[in-house]
Amino acid sequence: MQTIPINTYNSPTVILELIYRLKVKDVMTRKLVSVPLGTTMRAVQHLMREKSITGVPVVSGTRLLGIVSMDDIIQALDFGHIEESVELHMTKNLIVLEDDMPVSFAISYFDRYRFHRFPVLNKDKELVGIVTTRDISTRLLWEINHEVENLERMNLSTKVTDGLARDVQSFSILKHDFENAGFASTEIKKKLKQRDVFPRTIRRAAIASYELEMNIVVHSNGGRITAEYGPEEVVITSEDTGPGITDIDKAMEEGYSTANEWIRSLGFGAGMGLPNIRSVSDEFSITSTPQGTVVTSIIRFSELERKRSAKE
């Protein structure tokens, strides 16, 4: 089986950005070759040879019932069942992908299950495509040839604000990058510990930065988290590239979420992100347009906090 030599640890950032931005429906084959119940295994064998394919879905209308693979054909030939109907020999226990899933899920499925192809269903459980490793590799190569940005995973810099030098950390956050989610907030916590910031302040900054990071991962097309460290405060800002929040007041309500079903199934999208950020911030602001959302959380190193931390 052709493999996809990509992982989320050491692949170039430009490739990672693509596999989290692209969805399964962007890479799958939509022109399906399928057969109905009652088709003989012999007919499927001829169809595979004619179309140069190694797997054929068995359908009833738009409903997927099974798949006949090349292995199924070989076994039917070996045991003399080649003239029998597909329903007697097709694979019925199928692992499927949803068309709205990121391509990263498809890549992990190929690595985990070692199959040659996966059927793709839409939200109505209708068969809408088939995806193979060749489909993914071909689309990624096409996208890379047209990619002009070279994003960095993280960069450190220093800038001067109000006459004071401030350390700045900036993190590129990828859409649906659940595997690396939390990296920015962990680095911000490390930085605050190095500066001997008190534990209560670090906890508040960790909550704000993590929720900001997850909002970009879950709800946006990707963006950036920036942490600016001054002598008395840390300013954490998230900026994404859309699609924006249509109703900010509604988004600020606890429990309100626009996350889809499969994201909720992963344990994300509970609708507490923005309320949590506001609750731990000394200053909080949010602006949003279809071109992107900017959220800023300012957490001060107050004397009151230091006194409370000293007593803990």
N, C-alpha and C positions, 0 to 999 in steps of 0.2 A: 504494500500500500504506500502511495506517495504521502510523505509527511510534510508538515509545515514547520520549518525551523525557526519558530518564534516562541519566546516566553516573555513574561512581564518583568524579568529581573535584569537582563543584559541586552535586550533588543534595542536598537536605536529608537530614540524618542519619537521620531517622525513615523515609524512603523507602529509604535504603540498608540499614538494618537489616531491613526487610521483604524486599527482594529477595535478601538472603543467608540469611534465615531460612526463607522459603518454598521449597518444592521444586516441581519441574515437576508432580508428581502432585497438588499442591494447587490448581493453576490449570487443568490440562488438561480438555478435554471428554472424558468417559468414555463417553457414549452415542454410539457410533460408527455412522455410516452407511457401510457398505462393500458391495462386490460381489465375487462369485467369478469365477474364470476362465470364459470363455465368454460373459459378458455383453456385449452390443453397446454400442458407443459411443452409439448412439441412446438406449438404455435409461438409460445414465448421464446423458446430457443431460437427459432427462425427470426423473430422480431429483434432479439438481442444482436444476432449476427448482422441483420440488415442495418440497424441503427448504430452499431458499434458501441453498445452500452452493456453494463454488467449487472443491472438491476432494473426491475420493472414493478411499479406499484400495481396492486389489485384494488380496484375501486368499485363503489356503487354510487353513481352520481359524483358528488364531490367528497364523499366519505371514504376515507382510507381504511381498507380492510386488512391489508397485508402487503408483503413485498416478496417477489421471487428473485432470488439472487443467482449468480452463476453457480455457486455451491449447490443450491437447490436443484438446478438443472443437471449438474454432474451426478448427484445422488439419484435423481430420477432415471438417468441413463443407466447407471450402474445396477439399479435394482429393478429395472424393467417397468418403471411407472411413467415413462415419458408421454404416453398417450392419455394419461389421467388428467383430471381437472386441477387447476391451480389451487383451489381451496383446500385440497387434500395435502398439499406439499409446501405452500407458501409459509413464510415466517409471519406469525401473528402477533407475537410479543415484541412490539416495536418501541424504539426510543426515538422521539421526535423533537424537532426544534420549532420554536414559534418565530414567525416572520419579523416580529418586532424586537427580538433579542439582538444584542450586539454581536458582532462577528467573533469577539473574544470567547463567547460561550460556545460557538461552533468549533473553534479551534480546541478548546478544552475537551469537548465531547469526542473529537477525533482522537485526541491523545488518550483519553480515559477508556473508551470503548473499542478502539481499533477497528471500527467499521469503515467501509468504503464510501458510504453515503448516508444521509439522514433525510427523511421526509420532512417537509416544512408545512406547518398548519397555520392558519390565521386565527384571530380571536374567536371566530365562530366554529373552530375545529374543522375547517374545510382544508383539503389538500390544495396547496397553492404553488408548491415547488419542490425541488430536490436540490440538495447542496452536497458537493464533493470537495475534496481538498484542491482539485484542479480549479474549480470555480473560485475558491478563495484566493489561491495563489495568483490566478490570472487578473482578478480585480485589484489585488494589492499592488501588483506590478504596474498596472495601468495608473492607479492613483499616485504611486510613488513618482512616476515619470512626470506627473503634473503638480507635485508638491513643491512649493517654493519657500516654505517657512522651515526654519531649523530651531524647533523649540528646545529649551534646556530644562532638565528635570528640576534643577535648583540652582540659583545663583546668589551669591552674597555680595553686598556692596555697602558703601557708606555715603550718606548725603548730609548736607548741612541745612538745618531748618531753624529759623529764628536765631541764627548765629551759633547753634549747637550742633556738633557732630553726632549723628544718630546711626546706629547699625541698622541695616535693612536686610531682611531675608525675603526672597521671592520664590514661590513654588508654582510650577506649572501643574494644573490639575486636569486630568483627562476625564471625559464623559464615560460613565459606567465603569471606571477603573476601581472596582470594589476590592480587588486584591491589594492594591497599594493605598487604599483610603486610610487616612490616619497618619500618613507619613509627615505631612506638613505640621499637624498639631504636635506630633512627637518631637520634631525638631524645634518647634517653638518652646515646648516645655524644657528641652535640654538647654536652650539658650538662656531662659529665665533662671534656671538652676545655676548656670555658670555665673550669672550676675548676682547671685545670692538674694534673689527675690523670695519673699516669704511664701510658704506653702499655700496659704489661702488665695493669694493673688495668682499663683501658678495654676491652681485648680480652676479658677474663673477663666483664665486665658486659655486653658486646655479645652474647656467646654465650648467657649466661643469659637476657637479655631477649628475644632473638630466638626461642630455643627455647620460652620461656613464651608468647610471642605466637603462635607457630605451633601450639602445643598447643590454644590457645583457638580458633584459626581452623579447625583440622582436626577436633578431637575434641569440641568443646563446642557449646552453644547460644548462645555469645557471652558476653562478660564484660568485664573491665577489668584493665589493667596499671597498677600504681602504683609509682613510684620515689621513695624518700625519701632525700635527700642530707644526711648528717651530716658533721661535720668529719673523721671517721676511717673512714667506711664509707658504702656505698650499700645500701639495703634494697629489693629488687625483689620485688613481690608480684603474683601473678596470682590473680584470683577469677573463676570462671565460674558459670553458672546451671544446670549439669547437662549431661549425665545422670549424671555421677559415674564413678568408677573402681571396678569390682567387686573387683579384686584388685591392690592397690597393689604388693605384692611382685613380682608377675608384671610389672607395668608398669615396674618399675625394672630389669628385665633388658634388656640390650642386644639389640636386634633384635626385641623383642616389640612388636607393633602391632595395633590394632583397626581401622586405616584400611581403607576399602573399596577395591574394584578401581580405580574411576575416580580416586580421590584418589592412589593409588599411581602411576597412569599419568601424573599431573601432576608426579611426582617428589617427593611428600611422603609422610609416614607410614612412615619407615624404622625407627621404633622406637628412635631414639637420643636423643630429646628430653630425657626426665627423667634418664637417665644422664649426659648432657652437662651438664645444669644442676648436678647434684650434684657432678660432677668439678671444676667451676670455682668452686664456692661454698666459703666458709669455714664457713658454717652453712647447712643445708638442712633444710626441713621440708615435709611434705605431709599434708593431711587431705582426705578425700573422703566425700561422701554423695550420694544421688541428687539432692539439691537443688543440689549444686555442689562444686567442688574448689578448694582454696586451697593454693597453692605459694609458699613464701618462700625467696628466695636472698639471703644476706647476703655482701657482698664488702667486705673491709676494705682500707683503704689502709695496709698494713703497712710498717714500716721496712725489713724484709727485701726486700720487693718494690721499694722505692725504691732500695735499694742495687743490686739486680740490674738495674733499669731504667737506672740511671746508667751501668752498665758496657756496656750494649748500644749 
